[in-house]
């Protein structure tokens, strides 16, 4: 009997210990909230910056694009992929703005343009109340740890940072000097298409008379002869008559021809003057080309003879 009661007390004691531990854990969680809970409460109190959320979303799109456009996916021409396509390819998860709304999957996109030495990446994000884009560059650089990486630039402290830009802030200019013209190349085939001379093109012409058909032309007159009408009277006299259609119309005692003058026609060819053109080109070879980076509306450089190359950074 004693052993049975002792077993019951031991079981009850175990149950009480477990209940005590559960209560203590509950009090700890209630009195000392987790870090995630605290962050949520802070967000509710002060709110997360709309710009911060937008920046995080656009950077997420950029990183997804940089992770996709490598190896065989590197484009040879300009390529555009919408946020909807990125979601379909499982490159990214749904993007939510600061108010809990999903961003536009059709207006949001990434676009990659192949340059001579690297690639230009434009990331455009369109949410309910805001739409902006950033531009960065990626390619094979000396500091890349993989096949391709995002282009970096040095700050004042010589630290590397991502070369993002909202719009192009600088344009590249070039100015060539001490150049010369190369020799002319071979002549082209003759053509009837009009071609004009220029500093780099020499043009030759020739005119040929081409028969395009024939036409009927009066070249003079022709005297046609016809035997006159013979009239015999009852007394045996004979009269020769040319009717009024003849030049010598009338009646004659002696025989003669009736004469009629008619125009004389001939078929003559019709010609047209055709002008033919041919050309040969030469190139201007630069011995020295100076390049400068400056603002995209630098009037001083333009006045000095510099021209924009179309490159921006």
Buried (B, 14 or more C-beta within 10 A) or exposed (E): EEEEEEEEEEEEEEEEEEEEEEEEEEEEEEEEEEEEEEEEEEEEEEEEEBEEBBBEBBBBBBBBBBEBBEEEEBBEEEBEBBBBBBBEEEBBEEBEBBEEEEBBBEBBBBBBBBEEEBBBBBBBBBBEEBBBBBBBBBBEBEEBEEEBBBBBEEEEEEEEEBBBBEEEEBBBBBBBEEEEEEEBEEEBEEEEEEBEEEEEBBBBEEEEEEEEEEEEEEEEEEEEEEEBEEEEEEEEEEBBBBEEEBEEEEEEEEEBBBBBEEEEEEEEEEEEEEEBBBBBEBEEEBEEEEEBEBEEEBEEBEEEEBEBEEBBB
